[in-house]
């Protein structure tokens, strides 16, 4: 058991670990600490680890998109210039960083029982980053605009719809609403695949079906019902599963309600954009009367979808028992 003097010395050491190794003056996290935090948050996420993650040097970043919507080649006639010419279509996406934060209280007893000395700052950053990863993933999926019904203030932070809350009418995504109708996962996957125009598909192995744990497990049951080696492996081993060569990936933050109703997303990871402003802030403050230390990490981020037509979602799918 530590004495009060020893505990205070320990707190000083913990705070010093932040101020000397991770923080510059003014509470700004040093670039190497910010990189470590973001890398941990990205690497542990099933979506962020393969999505298009962009650094933002300011609160606004523009993403210019250029493409040809129709054929550009034509028959050539010697000595005669072409009558028609082709022009690419251009579009601009805007990432506007919004502030989110993690407010973490570490009690004196936690410091006393679990101290790691000089590694304290790194350990705490990694723990916060791992938890923040799931929360950021949730924000990207279920972000809502302020004009939508208020569900969660955090999900309104970005002031626009997320990858699973977009709508066909407003955003032009391929949307299927099953209205809680009982549907096998393979049927959902087939329908989503048809929703994306073939010109976007290319290498199907680069695409993903992102779904809930319940949907992924039910799809394994479908595969296991087939008298094949792949079916046996899907049942007996925790191996990746595929639909027509496309990985089926379960995401913790795609939830299943009590009625076994869930959502699913068919996406190319590089079409899912996440922007992080690298200038992270961290501050710590000791609260002796409450017997804890407050740590606050703030970040600025935004999400976007580059090509709405190359994205499909299934809403309110009821997974058969």
N, C-alpha and C positions, 0 to 999 in steps of 0.2 A: 504494500500500500504506500503510495507516494504521499509525502508531506505537502502542505500547502505551498511551501517555498519551492519544492521540487516541481510541483504542478505548474506554478507560475513560470518557472524557468523553461518548462517544456512548452508552454504556450508561446513564450517569446521565441523559442527555437522554431516552432511551427510557423509563426508569422514571418520570421526572418527567412524561412525557406522560400516563402512566396516573394517577399520584397527584394531579396537579393538574387534569386535564381530565375524567377519567372516574371518579375514586374520591374518596369522602369518607373521613373518619377511620374506622379499623377495617376497612378493606378492602372496604367496601360500594360497589357500583357505583352511581353517581348515576342518578336516574330517566331522564334523557335518554339516557344510555349504554345502560341496560337496554332502553329502548324501541327504540333503534336496533338492538341485538342481536336482540331478538325479531322486529322487523319484517323484518330481513334473513332470519332463519331461516324465517319464515312465507312471505315472498314468493317465495322460490326453490323452495318445495315444491309439488308438484302436488296434494297432498291438503291440507296445512295452509293453503294460500292460499285455499281455499274452504270449509274445515271451520268448525265452530263453535268458535272460540277464545275462551276466557273467562279474564279475569284473576282471580286468587285473592288476596284480601287476607290470608288466613290459610292454614294448611296444610289446612283442610277447607272445602269449599264444597258446599252442597246445591242440587240442581236439582229443583224441583218440577214434576211433569208432571200435567196434568189433561185429561181427555177424556171424551166420551160414547161408550160402546161400542155402543149400540143406538139405535133411533129414539126421538126425544123428542116429535115431533108426533103428535097424535091428533085424532080427530073431536070437534068441540065440540057440546054439547047445551045449548041456551039454558035457563037457570034451574037447571041441574044441574052441580055441580062435578065435575071429573074424579075417577074412582075411583083411578086410578094416577098416580103422579108419577115423575119421572126424577131420578136422582142421578148426578153424574159420578164416574168412577173416578179415583183419585189414586194417584200413585206418586212416590217420591223416589229420585233418584240422588245418590250421594255421590262427590265428587272428593276424594281424599286425596293430597296432594302428597308425592311421594317424591323423594329427592335423587339427582341424577345429576351427573356432573362431566366436564369436559374438562381433561386434564393435558397441557400443551403445553410442549415444550422448544425454545427458540430458541438456536442456537449463536452464539458470538461471530462466527464467519465469516459466518453468514447476516446478522447485523446489519451487519457491515462491508460486505458486497456489495450488500445490498438496502435500505439505510436510506432512510426517507422523511421523516426529520425529525419535524416536529410532527404529521404524518399517520400516524405509526407506529401509534399506539393504534387509530385508526379502521380502518386496513388490517388489522391483526391481528384485531380484533373481527369484521370482515366475513368474513375467511377462516375463522375458527373458526365463525361463525354459519352459513356456507354448508355446511361439513362437518357441523356439528351438526344441521342441518336434515334431512339424509338419515338420520342416526342416530335422531333423534326420530321420523321417519316410520316407520322400521323398528320401533321400540319400540311405536308405536301399532298396527302391523299384526300383529306376531308376538310380542307380549308373552305370557308364559306364567306360570301360577301355580306356586307352590312345590311343589304336589303332583304336578305334571307331571314327566316325565323331564327331568333336568338337561341342557340343551343349551348354554346360554350364560348366565352370571351376569348380564350386562347385561339380557337379555330377561326376567329374573325380577325386575327392579328394582321394577316396579309391583305385583307380587304378584297379578296377575289376567290373564285371557286377553285377547288383542288382537282387532282387528276381523277378522283372518283365522284366528285360532286358536280362535274360539268354536265351540261344538258345538250341534247341534240338541237333543240330549238335555238338556244342562245350561242352555243359554241361550235356547232357543226360536227360534234363527235358522233361516232357510231354508238348509239345507246339502245340497249334492250332492257325494258322493265318487265320482269317476270311476275310482278305483283304477288309475290309469295306463292307462286305456283310450283309444285314439286317437280324438279327437273334434275336429271342426271348430269354430273359435271361434263361428261363427254359431249352431251347435247349443247351445253352452254359454250364449250370451247369451239365446237363446230360453227355455231351461230356467230360468235365473235370473230372468228377467222373470216367469215363471209362479209362482215361489216367493213373491213378495211380493203380499199381498192387494191387490186393485184400489183399495180405499178409501184406501190410502196413496200411490198413485202420482201422481195429479193431473197437473201439468205434467211430462211425461217429459223435456223438455229440461233440467230442473234435476237430473236423476239422472245417475249416471256408472257406466260399467263400468270398473273399475280392474283392469288386467291387466299382465302382463309385456311386455317389448319383443318377445319372440318371438311371443306371442299376437297383439299388435297388428299386427305385420308379416304374420303368416299371414292375418289378417282382410283386410288390404290385398290380399293375393294373391287371396283369394276375390272381393273386389269387382272386381279387375282382370280376372278371368275373365269378367265380364259385359260384353257389348257395349254399354256406355253411356258417356256423357260422365263420369259420376261414377266409373266403373271406370277410365277412362283417367287421370283426375286422381289417384286413389288410388295408381296405379302410377307416374306420372310426376312428381308433386309431393308435397311434404311438407305436405299439407293435413290438417285434422282429419277423422277418419272417424266415422261414426255407425251405430248399429243402431236402426232404428225411431225415429229422431230423438234417440237417447240418445248422447252423446259417449262414444267409446271412448278411454280415457286410459291410456297405459303409465306405470308407476311404476318407477323404477330399483330400488327395494328389493323389488319382487315378482320374485323370481328364477326362473330356469329351471334345473333340474338337468341333469346330463350326459345323462340319458335323455330330454331334451326334455319334462320333466314340470313343470307350473307350477300356479299358483292364479289365481283371479279373484274379484272382489268387485263386487256390484251394490249401490250405496248412494246415498242422498241425502246430499250433503256436510254439510248442517246436522244430520244425525243422528249425525255423527261429532264427538264433543266432545273438546276438548283444553284442559286447564286449566293455566295457568302462574302460579306465584307470582312477582310482579314483583320481589321482593327478591333480586336476583342478587349474588353475591359474586365478587370477583376479587382475587387476591393475586399478587404477583410476588416472586421471590427470586433473587438472583444466586448462582451456584455457580462461583466462580473456578477451583477445581481441576478441574472438569469442563468449563470453558470454555463455559458456557451460562447462560441465564436461564430459570427455571421460571415459567410462568404457569398459574394454576389458576382456572378458572371453574366455579362450582357453581350449579345451578338446581334448583328444585323443580317437579314437574309431575305430572299424571295424565291418563288418557284414559278415555273412557266411550262407551257407545252408549245413546242416549236411548230408542229404541223397538226392541226386539229383533225384533219381527215385521216391521219395515220394513227388513230387511237380509237379504241372501242371499249365500252364498259357494259357490264351486266349488273343490273340492280335488283335487289329483293328476290334472290334465288333461294328457294327452299330446298335444302339438301335432303334427299330421301334417307330414311333410317336404314 
